[in-house]
Amino acid sequence: MQAAWYTQNGAARDVLIVGEQPKPAPQAGEVLVRLHASGVNPSDVKSRRGRPLVGPIVIPHSDGAGVIEAVGEGVAASRVGERVWIWNGQWQRPFGTAAEYIALPAMQAVPLQEGIDFAVASCFGIPALTAIQAVRLAEQALAGMPALPKPPSVLVTGAASAVGHYVTQIAARHKGWRVIGTASAKRAAIAREAGAAEVIDYRSEDVAARVLALTENRGVDAIIDMDLSTTAPLLARGALTPHGTLVCYGSNAMGDQPVPFRDLLFRSLTLKFFVVYELTQPDRQAVLNDLDALLKTGLLSTRIAARLPLEKIAEAHELVEQGADGNVVLEDRRQMYG
């Protein structure tokens, strides 16, 4: 089968190889998926650049979509021919979705609703599920807050990013929250289109000061955050109201990050962290159910910045590194719609 892989860390054009690899066979409890699209995420780029390899060769990417071609022992034969999208395709395993085929546990191949193309579905595993879990955690926190205003205000950092775009839509359109988003000036329109009531240019504006001005010095009731390294300092400046919660799913700076302990303590602030790869089974099922319900409304949009063939995987990785205005997808253009 055609696939892309790397055998060492490094720059995309230096280490990514496109060629032939053996076609996998589904083992007991697995399905073999003929992939039509593979989503490229920041975590894929970070893994290729510097994280320890999980095998002698790594076929990257955890997200994808396609059609089940074969099943292993214990999996219903009726699943053959089923359109599916994939989560955790390359999490703690070497063979991901940047290939013609992937064999993986049957539960990680989720039935795909009719009318949704494979490229869109290849953005569900990390971006959409991360967004849904972040909103779920924020909603749980807001439910327990005293004297909560209506609507509650939520700061979404990176509101125009792949995850942030989903977060903003769900929070604003489906939950009815007042979303204050951060985005660069050139991407502010993306955040507003998703439902942000106000957008702060984090490059040219004082984010904490703007948040306080927009909330009558109260601070937002919750923060859904993509980068703790730049958001933690906002807590010491009152950007999050007392008893508020920051839900964080990432940081651009690796390693330990300082937090303002005194403010956390005396303002009774809560920090919640999660990584979408390691959701508990109840949480995983809850976000899958929520996504299914959102997709049935037809109101959840996916912004795809680029669709490229597999042989241009290095270019796709570079687009993600440069901060593409949406999701980046590799697709088999011979079978775009299945």
Beta strands, then each sheet from edge to edge (+ up, - down):
strand 1: 2-5
strand 2: 17-20
strand 3: 30-40
strand 4: 63-71
strand 5: 83-86
strand 6: 101-105
strand 7: 109-111
strand 8: 153-156
strand 9: 178-183
strand 10: 198-201
strand 11: 220-225
strand 12: 240-248
strand 13: 270-273
strand 14: 304-308
strand 15: 327-331
sheet 1: 1+ 2-
sheet 2: 6+ 3- 4+ 5- 7+
sheet 3: 6+ 3- 15+ 14+
sheet 4: 10+ 9+ 8+ 11+ 12+ 13+
end
